[in-house]
Amino acid sequence: MSKPIRALSVLAIATITIAAANTALAIGHNHGHHRGAGLPKFGFVSHNTGHGEHVTRVLYGSRAHRLGLETHDTIMAINGRPLNYVGSWYDVLREATYQGDYMTLTIRDRRTGRIVYRTISVWGGAPPVVYKHRRV
């Protein structure tokens, strides 16, 4: 195989690998762990800061996007339960799926600095509802 064709092949494989990795993370939520198996998918990538899930990417058209989540927003709690350790998203989300049909996310909006609440169906359905805004 000639050098230009070999280089093009390597570039194509690298591009496909990177695209697949990003899609898997975005669709599967965050961290790429298997802890989220069987849980609803939101379509964002995040990392836990000890004060919540800091959103680093939102997949266009996903539940997270429809909720109004943006890059650098922080999901602080689900149903009042803080997301304060790595893996807490999965633990609290799993608990929320057993508690009822709806859950409320507490979110710090990156642009306004306000705390907003979004109540959504656990498995999809009705659009989000904003209950309160509180300046911090």
C-alpha positions in Angstrom: 0.0 0.0 0.0 1.4 3.4 -0.9 2.2 6.0 1.8 -0.7 8.4 0.9 -3.3 5.6 0.9 -1.9 4.1 4.2 -2.0 7.6 5.8 -5.5 8.1 4.6 -6.6 4.7 6.0 -5.0 5.5 9.4 -6.8 8.9 9.4 -10.1 7.3 8.5 -9.8 4.7 11.3 -8.8 7.3 13.8 -11.7 9.6 12.8 -14.2 6.7 13.1 -12.8 5.7 16.5 -13.0 9.2 17.9 -16.6 9.7 16.5 -17.8 6.4 17.9 -16.3 7.2 21.4 -17.9 10.6 21.5 -21.3 9.3 20.4 -21.2 6.5 22.9 -20.4 8.9 25.8 -23.0 11.5 24.7 -25.8 9.0 24.2 -25.0 6.9 27.2 -24.7 9.9 29.5 -21.4 10.3 31.3 -18.2 8.5 32.2 -19.0 5.4 30.0 -19.6 3.2 33.0 -22.0 0.2 32.8 -23.6 1.3 36.1 -26.2 3.1 33.9 -27.5 -0.1 32.2 -31.3 -0.1 32.2 -31.6 3.5 33.3 -33.1 6.3 31.1 -30.6 8.1 28.9 -30.4 11.8 28.8 -27.8 12.5 26.1 -25.1 14.5 27.8 -21.5 14.1 29.0 -20.5 15.3 32.4 -18.1 14.8 35.3 -18.8 15.1 39.0 -17.2 18.0 40.8 -18.3 17.0 44.3 -21.1 19.7 43.9 -23.0 18.1 41.1 -22.6 16.9 37.5 -20.8 19.5 35.4 -22.1 19.2 31.9 -19.4 19.2 29.3 -21.4 18.2 26.2 -25.1 18.0 25.2 -26.2 15.9 22.3 -28.5 17.9 20.0 -32.1 16.7 20.1 -31.6 14.6 23.3 -33.6 14.7 26.5 -30.9 16.9 28.0 -31.2 19.3 25.0 -35.0 19.4 25.3 -34.6 20.1 29.0 -32.6 23.2 28.1 -29.3 21.9 29.5 -26.2 23.6 28.1 -22.5 23.0 28.3 -21.2 24.2 31.7 -24.6 23.9 33.5 -24.4 21.8 36.7 -27.0 19.3 37.7 -26.8 19.6 41.5 -29.6 17.2 42.6 -32.4 14.8 41.5 -35.5 14.9 43.7 -33.5 16.9 46.3 -30.8 14.2 46.6 -27.4 15.8 46.0 -25.1 14.5 43.3 -21.9 15.0 45.3 -19.7 12.0 44.4 -18.6 10.1 41.3 -21.4 7.7 40.4 -24.1 9.5 42.4 -25.9 10.3 39.1 -26.5 6.6 38.6 -27.4 5.9 42.2 -29.9 8.7 42.6 -31.3 8.2 39.1 -31.9 4.5 39.8 -33.7 5.5 43.1 -35.8 8.1 41.2 -37.0 5.4 38.7 -38.4 3.4 41.6 -40.0 6.3 43.3 -42.5 7.4 40.6 -43.2 8.7 37.2 -41.6 12.1 37.5 -38.4 13.6 38.9 -37.1 17.1 39.5 -33.6 18.1 38.5 -32.0 21.0 40.4 -29.7 22.8 37.9 -27.4 25.8 38.2 -27.8 27.7 34.9 -24.3 28.7 33.6 -25.5 31.9 32.0 -27.6 33.4 34.8 -26.1 31.7 37.9 -29.6 30.9 39.0 -30.8 27.6 40.4 -33.6 26.3 38.2 -35.8 23.2 38.6 -36.9 21.0 35.8 -39.6 18.3 36.4 -39.7 15.6 33.8 -41.1 12.2 33.2 -38.6 9.5 34.3 -38.9 7.6 31.0 -39.8 10.5 28.6 -43.1 12.1 27.8 -44.3 15.5 28.7 -42.0 18.6 28.1 -40.1 20.0 31.1 -41.8 22.4 33.5 -40.0 25.2 35.3 -41.3 25.6 38.9 -39.0 28.2 40.5 -36.0 30.4 39.9 -33.8 31.4 42.8 -30.8 33.7 42.6 -27.8 32.3 44.5 
